[in-house]
Structure formats: C-alpha cells, structure tokens
Amino acid sequence: MRTRRNRLGLIALMLLLIFALTTTGFAASADPTEETGTKMIECPDCGALGTVLTETGEGVTCEACQGSGYVRSPSRYYNTPWALLPPVIAIALALLTKEVYSSLFVGILMGGLLYSNFSFEGTILHAFQDGIVGSLSDGYNVGILIFLVILGAIVCLMNKAGGSAAFGRWAQKNIKTRAGAQLSSVVLGCLIFIDDYFNCLTVGSVMRPITDKHNVSRAKLAYLIDATAAPICIIAPISSWAAAVAAFAEDGQGLNLFIRAIPYNFYALLTIVMMVGLVLLNVDFGPMAKHEKNALENGDLFSGSNPYAMMDQEIDETKGSVLDLVLPIAVLVVACVIGMIYSGGFFSGEGFVSAFSNSDASVGLMLGSAFGLVFTLIYYFFRRAMSFKEMMSCIPEGFKAMVPAIMILTFAWSLKSMTDSLGAKYFVRDFVRSASGLQVLLPVIVFAVGCLLAFATGTSWGTFGILIPIVQSVFPMDDPLAIICISACMAGAVCGDHCSPISDTTIMASAGAQCDHVNHVSTQLPYAISCAVVSGITYLIAGILVSAGAPGILGLPIGIVLMLGFLFVMKGRRQTA
C-alpha cells in the first residue's frame, strides 16, 4: 500500500511540474530567441554572427541562416512542455527502480528522440555525439572530473597511510556522542564554503571515520554534507557560487546584489536551522528514520548496497597520526583557494574579491587538487608512511573509487544537454514573464519555478542564468521586492538542486559519504521538501509584508518559528508512534 501511495505521489509531482510550466506570456525583442514561444536558435554554423570565414580568411554570409545569425530549431518539441519530459522520466525511473544509471540513460534517449522528431539515426547521434561525448569534451566538465579523480587518490593515500584511522581514534576520544559527530560534520561543512564540490568530498573524507564510529548512517551523513554544500555556498560572499551569481547579474551589480540577497535566502537559512534542529532534538522521519535505526541498533550503516565496497581494505590502524590527515587536507584547502584566485587573475593585478568573483571553479579546483596530491605524495614519502609502489597504487585505486560518481555526473551532464537542446529554459522564462503581474505572489512563484527548473534539469547555476536577468528586467533594483525575488530565485535553485537525483552536488554528496546514490536521494527528499514548503510560506509572508509597507526581513523569524514548530510536531509524532 505504501509503495502504491508513493507512486501516486510521484505521478502527482510530475503532473504538477508539467502543469505549472504550461502558461506563457508575451514579450518581443530584436533577438528572436527573446520572443515568447520562440522556435529560433543560434545558428550552429556561424555562432549567431551571420558570417563565416573562408579558407582565405574572408568573411562571407552564412548560408545556413542567410546572414541573420539564427535558424529554426530542427525539433518540433522545442520550447514546449515536452522539453521537460527527459529529466522527468529519468527522475521518476530513478525513484521507482532505485537504479540510477539506466534511469539517466533512458532520459538521455528520450531527449534524443524528441530532438530528432523520433528519428532512429538522429536519436543515436544526438544522445551519444551531442550528449555524452559533448559533455566529456567540455573543458569545464573535464576539469571537474580530474578534480574528482585526484581527490579520490588523496583520500586513498590518507586511508592507506593511517591518517583517517588516527583521526578516527582522536575523534573517538574527543567526540563522545552521535549528536557531537553530526554537529561536527555540520560545522566543518559550514567552514568549507569555498565550493560545493570541494565541500562534499572533503567533509565526507574527514567525517566518515567519526560518524562510522558513532553508528551514524551513511544516508544521514550524505544529508548533512549535501545540506552544508550548496545552502552554505549560496550565502557565502567568497565562494564559487557568489562568482556565478555575479556573472549572471546585469549592469555589474553582481556581488553587491548577492550580499543584499543573503538575509532573504530563506531556504538556505532554514536548512541550517532544520539540520541543527534534527540533530539536537534527535528526530528523524521518512526513510531516514529506518536508515538511522538500522545503523544504531544493528550497526548497518548502509541499509542496502555499498557501491564503494571496493575501497574497503585491511589497513593497519595502529600506524599513522592525526597530522597525516589534517596536513594534506589543510594544504589542499589552501591550494584550491590559490587555484581559484589564480584563475580569476589575482596574480595579474586583480583584487582578491574581484579575482574570486571572476574565478573558474573547474580550473581552480583542478590545479589546487593537483598541487595537493603532489604535496601529499612528497610528505608521505619523507614520513615513510608507505613505499613508493604503494603510493602509486593509490592513484588508480582512487580513480576506481570515483567511477560511480563520474558515471552519474557524465549521464547527468548529458541529460542537461538534452534539455538545453529542447529549449527548456525558454519555456520556463516565458512562464515567469507571464506571472510578472502578480506582485505579492511573485516571490513565492519565482521560488517555486526555480525549484521545479533546478529539480528537472539538475543545475542550480543554469537556473540562476535564466531567472536572475528576468527578475532584473521586471523590477528596478531599488524596489524592495526585487531583492526578495532575486533571493527567491537563488533559494529555489538551491532547493531544486538539493532535491534532484541528477544534480551534480547531490551526486558529489553521495560520493563524499560513500553512500548509495538512490538511498541518499530517497532519504533526503522528505527533509528538503519540508524545508521547501516552509520556505515557500515564508516568501509568501515576505511578499505580503513588503506590499503592506513593512520590512520583508520580518518573514525570516516567522519562518524559523514555523520550521522549529514542524520539528517539534514530528518529534511528538515519533514518540507517540
């Protein structure tokens, strides 16, 4: 009965997603892609320039677009509700079958079918050539994959050197309770606010030995990691996320706009409240309660399969010191920060804040992790922690440990390219434009649309890029409602990213905790949805307050009270059950 009820709820969610995005408005611009209901795309031959270069270097009119720079999309499903069908199918299958690889691949194939108008040859070419191969040939994506592989190697080195075991022994002496272990994970996650990828994998590497000693389920650890990744980065002025928002904002207002929006990012702030409340009140609900019960009573940390079992090794836990873990991690953090500001031009004369705002997370993390790996190898060599041959064997072993995360990321990126090729972002844009007249309800509408878009596409940064410019065009930036709507956009993107099984941050959190990905998604979803509902109510209250001439920030304490009230209700229900 419960399975049937879950399936009906899932179907209802998917229908809501499609229904909510079926309304369009009217807008026009000289750029045909800005027109409501557009079927036009940038010409792939000339890149919207209207001219192409001959072999002699002479510019001639592009034949494909006849000099306009734009052509009609080959798909008749472009910029329609069908553009959201591939991710909807992938997500539904993942939650129903508990198998993520095949679910994502089916979603990719569906995107190929819609793009090619159900042509067999066109489907295969688009899915593999434009989707999978295109994702793996993207420089940014390759940088992230290299970062993953290197981090996997560093983790393997720390384990074999005995650093993780030594830290676990230290933590066992100093962290006496399960609540202390969980709060330590939260604190460390809050401290590593530079980048969500780096946060997920670093916190997971450091805290796994500690939470395992206190029988905290891997699903719970994955939730704590995920909830201190994107939600923390989106309220940290010095982070790769601040840089992304700054890049998407118009008129050079980026960083200032980001800072002004922080107090109104209700989802991120309420997620922190919820996390701490769950730990201190010792309350869990939904599938997470089962995982925590199994871990506490039976010592079963996984409540199912462990996709990272290949990394379980017999390690001499008597060797190694705490410094063998702390020093490599500290160097890694510093190196990644230097890598980020280097990619932003700090060493070419840019200021620190400006360099961080302009940084390339892929390049910065890749370079930083490479230097971190070199330092770790040299340090362990002189420490005689292991032989040179053992150190070299850790590199392919670390690669193997990250294979599940790499596969899921590759498929998730490919699925995103499917939605992009079907014009999903333009469909969502038109919906937001159509709702621009509902001033009081606009914050909660923007929040809901941001949630749905990020959930369906698995990208929060893509959601920023779509919604922030739209909000800026609807409101003057001196309007109090404008900042709330900007923040609602960012909060919705983080919320959808937090819920989505195809989000790279969600995938990274699973990898960091070494938790089965579907288990992480299914246990986290009730928590994220509960926080989303409270956040939506808070945005509604904030919109009403601003319309009445009161400060919108007064909505935050109301939201905190609502969140704590919800947790006390769930605790009472558990005690009476």
N, C-alpha and C positions, 0 to 999 in steps of 0.2 A: 504493500500500500504506500509506504514511504517513497519507494522508487518511482511509482506512478505519479505521486504528488510532486516529486522533484522534477520529473519530466514535464508535467503540465506547467509548472512554474517557469521552467526553462523556455518552453514554447511561448509562454506569455511574454517573457522578457524579450525574445527575439521579435515577436509581433509588435511589441511596443517600440523597439528600436526602429523597425521599418516604418511604422505608422507615424512616429514622431518626426521623421525626416521627409515627409511627403508634401509639405506645404512650401510653396515658393512665392517669392515676391517679384518686384520689378526694379531693374536698375539697368543703366546703359552707360557705355563708355566707348571711347575710340578704340580701345583694346577689345577685340571681340571675345576674349576669354572672360572679360568682366561683365558681359551681358548675362542676364538671368536666363537659365536654361540653355546656356551655350553648348554647342557641339564642336567648337573650334579648339584646336590645339596648336602649339608652336610647331612650325614646320621642322621636321627632323633633319631635313637636308641642309637647311641654311641656318638653323638655330634662331629663327624669327628675325633674321637680318634682312631677308628679301633678296640677298645677293650671295653668290658663291664664287670662289676663286678658281680660275682655270689653271692649267699646268704652267702657264707663263706668268701667273700671279695677277692676272687681270680680273677685275670684278665684273660678273655678268648676272643678269636677272635669273633668279632661281626658277626653274621650270615647274617644280612641284607646286609651289604656291603662287606663281606668276608675280613675284615681287611683293606680295602682301605680307609675307612672313608667317602666315597662318594657313592651316589646312583643316578640313573637316576630319574628325576622328573616324577611323575605319569601323569602330564598333557602334552598333545602333543602341547599345545599352549604356553609352557614355552619358554621365551626368543624369542618371536616373536612380530610383531606389535600388535597382538591381546591382549597382556598383558596390553596395554593402553586403551583397549576398555571399561572396567568397569568405570574408572573415567571420560572418555569422555562422556559416556552415562549419568552418574549422573549429570555432569555439564550442558550438553545440556538440560536435562529434567528440572533442577532447573531454568535455564534461560528462558525456554519456558513456563513452567507451573506456575512459581512463587511459587512453593511449594517444600520445601527443604527436608522434612522428607522422603516422598515417593520416591523422586528422588534418594537420597542417598541409600535407601534400595534396589531399583531396580538395582543400580550399584553394590551393595554387592552381590545380587543374580546372576548377570551376571558374577561376578568374581568366584562365586561358580560353576556355570555352566561350565565355561572354565576350571577351575581347575579339575573338576571331569569328564571332557570329556562328559558333558551333561547327567550325571547320576543323577536321581532324589534324591536318598538317599545321594550320595556323595555331591550334591549341598547343601542340607539342613544341613548336618553335618558340611561342611566346612564354610558355611555362618554364622551359629549360634555358633558352638563349637569353631572353629578356629578363626572366625571373631569377632563377638560381645562378646561372653564370654571370648575369649582370650584377647581382648582389655581391658575389665573390670577387668580381673585378673592380668594385668600387673601392677607391683608396681609403676612405674613411672606415668602411667596414673591415677591410684587411688590417688596418691599424688596431682596431678593437680586438680582432681575433688573435693578433700577435701578442697583445697585452694579456689576453686570457691564457694563452699557451705559456708565456713567461711566468705569469703568476702561479699557474699550476706547477711549474718546475720549482719555483721558490718554496711553495708550500710543501712539495715532496722533499726538498732538501731539508727544510726545517723539521719535518717529521723524522727523517732518517738520522739527522744529527742529534735528535733527542730534545730539541728545543721546545716542541709542543708538549711533550710529556713532562718536561721540567716545569713549564709554565702551568700545566695542569696540577702538578704536585703543589706548587706555590699557591695556586688559587684554592686548592682544597683546604689548605691551612688557613687562608685569609678570607675566603668567601664561604661562609658556613651554611647558607640556606639556598633553596631553589629560587626564592624571590631575589636574593642578592645576586645570583648568577644571571638571572634575567635582567635585572636593573643594570648590571654591569654591561650587558650587551647593548642596552638602550643608551647608556652614557657613552660608550665607545662609538656607537653609531652616530650619535649627535656630534661627537668631536671630529669625526672624519666626514666633513661636509663638503669637501672639495668637488667630488664627483660621485654619482650614484654607482657606477660600475666598480670603481675603486672601493667604495664603501662596502658594497655587498661582499666582495671577495675577501677583503681584509678583515672585516668584522667576523665573517664566517671562519676564516683560518685561525684567528686568535681565540674566539669564544667557543668553538666546538669542543675542545677538551674540557672546558669548565662546565658547560651545560650538560655534557655527557656524564660527567662525574655526579651531577645532581639529578640525573634522570629527567632532564627536560627533553621533550620530544623534538626531533629534527623539524617537524612541521611548525612547532611553536618558535623555534629558533629562526626558521626561514621567515615567519611572520614578523618577528622583531627586527630582523635585518631589513626586510622589504619596507617596513613602516618607518625606519630611520634612514632610508636611502633617498628616494625622490621627495617625500614630505619634508625632510630636513634641507635638502639641496635647494628646494624652491623657496625657502625663507632665509637662505644664507646669501648675503650680498657678494661674497667672494666664493663663487662656485661656477662650474661649467654651465649650470642652468641659468644663473644670472646673465652669463655671457650670451646664452641662446635667446633669452627674452630681450636683451639689449639689441641683439641683431635683428629681431623681428619687429621691434617698435620703430615707428616712423619719426622723422624730424630730430633724430639724435637724442631722444628723451629716455633711451633705454634703461640705464642703470638707475636714474632718478625715479623713473616710473616703477621699476622693480621694488625699490626700497619703500616707496609710498604705499605699495600694494601689500606689503608683508602683514600688517595688522589685520587685513581683511581676508587673508588666505585661510578661511575658516576650516577647510578640510585638513590642511597640513597641521594647523594648531590643535584641532580637535583629535586628530590621530595620535598626537603625542599624549594628550590628556587620556585618551582611551587606552593606550598602551600601558601607561603608568598605572591607571586605574585597574586594569585587568590583572596586573602583577600584584599590586598591593592588596586588592580585595580577594585575590586568589579565586577568580571566577573565569570559567571558560564555558562556551556554549557551541552548539552545532557540531560538526565533525571534529573540531579541535578538541572538544571535551573527551572524545573517545581516544584520540591520539595521546593526550596527556594522561589519561587513566591507564592506558597500556604501558606508557613509559614509567609511571610512578609505581604501579603495582606489579608489573611483570618484567620491567627492565627492557621492554621492546620499544626502542627509540623510533622505529620506522613505521610500525603498524602496516607492514606490507613489504614491498621490494625495496632494495637498496641499490640504485643504479651505479653507485660509486664503490661497490663491494670490492672491485678490482684493486682499489687503493689500500685495502686492509692488509697490513704487513706486520710480521712479527718484529717489533722494534725493542731494542734493549732500553727499557725505561729508566735504568739506573744511570745512564750516561747523559751528558748534556746539561746545560744550565739555562736559567731564565733568559740570560743575555743572548743565547743562541736563537731565541725567537724575537726578543724585543729589539735588538740592534738591527737585524735585517729589515724588520718592519719599519722602524724609525727611518732608516736610510731610504727605504722605498717611498715613504711618505714625502720626505724632503726632496728626493729626486723627481717624483711626479709633480710636485709643486713647481720646481725649477723647470721641468719639461713643459708645463702648461704656460708659464710666463715667457719661456723662450719662444714657443710657438706664436705668442702674441706680440713679439717684438720688443720684449723688455731689454734685451742686450743690444738693441739697435736704437735705444734712446726713449722708448715709450715708458710712461709711468707704470707702477705696479698694478694699480687698479685698471688702467686702460689696457695693459698687456693681458691681464686676466680676462677682461671683458672681450678681448679680441682673440683669445686663445682657441686653439684647435685641440679638443679633448683627445681625439684619436692620436694625433702626433705626440702631444704632451705625455699621455699615459704610456704610449709605446716606448718613447725614449727614456722616460723615467723608470719604467719597469726593467728595461734593458740594463741601465746602469745599476739598478738594484740587484739584478741577477749576477752581474759581474762582481759587485762588492761581496755578495753572499758567497760566491764560489771562492774568492780570494780569502775571505775571513775564515771559512771552514777549512780551507787548505792549511793556513797557518795555525789554526786551532787544532789541526789533526783530528777533526771530528769524524772524518771518514776518508777513505782512499780516493784518489783522483778518479779511478774507474767507477767507484760507487757514485761519486758526484755526477759524472757524465751520464750514468744510467738513469739518474733522476729526471733528466730533461725529457726523454721520450715517455717516461712514466707520468710526468706532469702533463704532457700532451694528451696521453690516453685518458687521464682523469677528467680533462676538459672536453673530451669528444661529445658527451651528451649535450652539454651547453652549446658547443659550436654547431652541432646539427640543428638544434632547436632554433638558435639565432639565425642560421642560414635560411631555414624554412620561413621563419617569421619575417625576415627582411624581404624574401621573395614574395610572400603574401602581401606585404605592404606595397611592393612594386605593382602587384596586380590591381589593388585598389586605386593606386595613383593613375595607372593607365586607363582606368574606367571612370576617372573624374569624380571620385567620391568627395574630394574636398570642395569642389564647386557646388555639388549638391547640398552639402552642409552649409556652405556660405550663403546660398540662396535662402535656406530656411531661416538663418539668423537674421538676414536682412528683412524677411517678411515679418519678424517679430519685433522689429525696432520701435514700433508704435506703442508697445505695452511697457511704458516706462517703469512702473512699480514692479512688474513681474520680470523685467529684463535680467536682473542679476541671477535669479533662480533659473531662468530659461537658458542663459549663457552657460551657467554651471551644468545644467542637465545635458545640453548639447555637447559641451566639452567632454563630459563623462562618456556619453554614448560614442562620440567620434574616437576618442582615445581607446575605449574598450574594443571597438570594432577594428581599428587599424593597428593597435598596439604601439602607437607612438604619441608621446606627450609633446615632443618638440614640434612635430608636424601639426598638432592641434594649435599650439601657440601661433605658428606661422599662418594658419587660416583665420583664427578668431581675433587675435590682437589687432591687426590692421582694420578689421571690420568694426570693432568696438571704437577704435580711434576715429573712424570716419563717421560714426553715429553721434558721438558726443564730443564737445570741446573738453580738453583735458583739465580745465578749471571747474568743471561740473563735478560735484561730489559723487554722483552716481557713476561717473566714468571710471574712477579708480576702483570702485567696488566691482564693476563689471570686468575690468581688466583682471582683477584678482580672482573673480569668479571663473574667468577663462582659464587661468593658471591652475586654480584649485580643481576644476573639472577635469583638466588634462591629467593632473596627478592622480586623481581618483580613478579615472578610466584606466590609466596606466597601471595603477595598483591592483585593479580587479582583473585585468586582461591576461589570459594564459599565453598570449602571443607577444606580450610586452618584453622587450629585452631586459628591463630592470627586474621584472618578475622571474625571468629565466636566470638572471645572474644571482638573485637571492636564493633560488633553488640550488644553484651550483655552489654558492658560498656555504650554505648549510649542509650540502651534500644530502639533499632531500629529494625524494621522488617529486617531479615537477607537478604532476596532476594532484598529488596529495597536498602540496603547498597551495595550489590554486583553490582546491575544494575546501580546505580548512580556513583559508584567509578570506574567501569571498563573503561569508556572513558578517565578519568583522568590518570589512571595507564597506559593504552595503549599509550596515547600521550607521556607520560614521557618515556616509554619504547622505542618508536620509536626514540626520540631524543637521548636517551642513546645509542641505537644501532649505530646511526650515529656517535656519539662521540667515541665509541670504534673502529669503522672503521677508523676514523681520527687518533686516537691514534696509531693503528697498522701501518698505513702508515707513521706516523711521526717517530716511532721507527725504522722502516725498512729503512728510509732515514737518520738515524743517529741523529734525533732531539729528545728532551725530550718528552715522551708521555704525561706528565702532561699538556702540552700546549693544549691538547684536551679539558680540563675542561673549560677554559674561553670561548672557541668556543661553547661548549655545553650550557653554561649559556646564552650566547647571543641567541642561537637558541631557547632555552626554553622561554626566555622573549619575543622574536620576535613572537613566536607562541601565547603567551597570548595576546599580543597587537593585533594580527590579529583576534583572537576570540572576543576580546572586540569591535573591529571595526565592525565585522560581526553582533554582537548583537545590536549595536547602529543603524545600517542601516536596521535591520530586521523590 
